[in-house]
Amino acid sequence: MSSLIYIITFLILISSINIGTINIIATINRIKSSNKPLRARKELKNNVSIGIFIPTYNEGAHAEKVIEHISKIEEARLKNIDCKIYILDDSNDGSTDLIRTILDATDFKNPVFIIHRDNRDKFKAGALNNAIKNTDFDYIAVFDSDFHVDFEFITESIVELESNSNIAFTQGLWGFTNRDENNLTKAQGYLLDYHFMVMQNFKSEAFGMPHFNGTGGVWRASVLKEIGGWSGNTVSEDVETSYKAFLRGFTAKYIETRPLISELPNNFSAYATQQSRWAAGTAGCFKIYIKDLLTSPCLPFLMKMTAVAHLSSYFFSVFIVFMVTILLGCELLNIAIDKQIKYMFFMIWGFSSMQYIGMICNSLLLNDSKVRTLLSTIRIYSIGAALIPALFVAVIKGIFLTNSIVFERTPKNSSRSIGKKNLFTNSFSLVWLLITILMAGYSLENNNLFGFIVFLSFACYPVVFRQNEAP
C-alpha cells in the first residue's frame, strides 16, 4: 500500500513541478513585458465580412442588455467591415419571444438576426456550428450574452488576422462591471487578471498559442471549417476547439489593449457551477487530446509542457482529496507516514502554489496596494479550498463520464437568496471545513505538526456564507 502511495505521490510531484515551472516562467515574462510600449494601431485596409455570434439560453434579461448595447454602436467603428449580428438562441422558457419583441422595437444601424434551435444538441458548440452552417463570413466573433460587444476590439482582431493567415483566432482581455460587488467577485477578478495578463500573455508571446476562453474573441471562419467546426465532445468547447486548431499548425493571438466588459458570478453556488463545468471540460480535453499534443510535430516542447500544465490544472483537487484521505486514515489508524512522502507532499504544495507568486506580482504591477493584494490572495486561496470537493467530483466526471455531462450555464446577476442548490453547495463545503478543523486539532493533540499544517491550511474559508457582503 505504501508503495502505491509513493508512486502516485511521485507522479503528482512531477506534474506539480511542471505547473510551478510554467507559472514562474510566465510571471517573469509578465514582469519583462510590463515595460513594453504600446504598439501603434494599424488600419484595416481590405473589405471583410464578420458575423457576431451571441449564444443565449434562457437568459432574456442579458439578451435585452446586449441588444440595447448593440443599438448604440456607431457605424464609424465598422469601416471596411461588413457586419451582421446573430443571436443564437436555444431558449425554452419564453426568452425567444422576448428577444424577438425587443428586436422588432429597436432601430439598428447594423443588421441583427436571431437563429433559434428547438434542441440543445452539443449545447453551445452545437448552436455555433448551426450558425456557421447557415451563414457565410470571413470572420466570426463570439460574445456571451453578458459581454459588451466591442467593435474596436473586433477591428483590431481582424487587423491581426489579416496580417497573418496562420492565426486562427484572437482572444481578448476580460473586464468586469461587478468586480467590487463582494468578496467573491473581488477574488475572481484577481484570479482572472492573472489568467489573462500572465498566462495568456505568456502563451501568446512565447509561441502564439493562448487558448480561446469561450467568449471575447474572433475566429477565422476558414479555420473553423478546416478543423470540422466547434467541438462538442466535452463541455469546454472553447479549449477543445483551440487545441484542435493548434494540432493543425495554427496559432492564436492574445489582445490586451481593451478589456471586454462582462459580469462575474456573484454568489458561491453560481461560481461553483461555472468552475465545475470548466474542470470537467478541461479534464475531458486532457483525456482526449493529451496523447496527440505530446506527440505532435507542430508544437514546440515548451508549448507541450504548458498544455499539460493547463489541461491538468484541475487535477490538483484530486490530489488534495487523495492527500487528505491518506492523512485522515493514517491519523485515525495511528499509522506513521514515511518522511519521503511527507517531503513530496510539501514539494507538491510548494510548486503548485507558484501561481500565487504570479498573482501577487501581477497585482503589484497593476498598482494595487500591498494590503489589497494580500487580501485578494487570501480570498482566492480560501475559495479554492472550499471548491475542492466540487472540483474533485467534476474532474472524475470529466475523465470517466465525458459524454454524459450536461452543459450547465453560469447563472449571472443571481438572486441573493440561498436556494436548494446553493444550500447544498455550501453544506458540502461546510462538511469539508469541519473535517479539516477536527483533523487539524487531532493532529496537534498527537504532536503531528505535518498533519496539523496540512489540515489547517484547508480550514480557512471565511467567506462561504458571506459572499454577498462587501467588506
ABEGO torsion letter per residue (X at the ends): XAAAAAAAAAAAAAAAAAAAAAAAAAAAAAAAAAABBBBBBBBBABBBBBBBBBBBBGBAAAAAAAAAAAAABBAAAABGBBBBBBBBBABAAGAAAAAAAAAAABBBABBBBBBBBABABGEAAAAAAAAAAABBBABBBBBBAABBBBAAAAAAAAAAAAABAABABBBBBBBBAAAAABAAAAAAAAAAAAAAAAAAAAAAAAAGBBBBAGBGBBBBAAAAAAAGEBBAABABAAAAAAAAAAAAGBBBBBBAABBBBBBBBABAAAAAAAAAAAAAAAAAAAAAAAAAAAABAABBAAAAAAAAAAAAAAAAAAAAAAAAAAAAAAAAAGBBBBAAAAAAAAAAAAAAAAAAAAAAAAAAAAGBBAAAAAAAAAAAAAAAAAAAAAAAAAAAAAAAAAAABBBBBBBBGBBABAEAAAAAAAAAAAAAAAAAAAAAAAAAAAGBAAAAAAAAAABABAAAAAAABBX
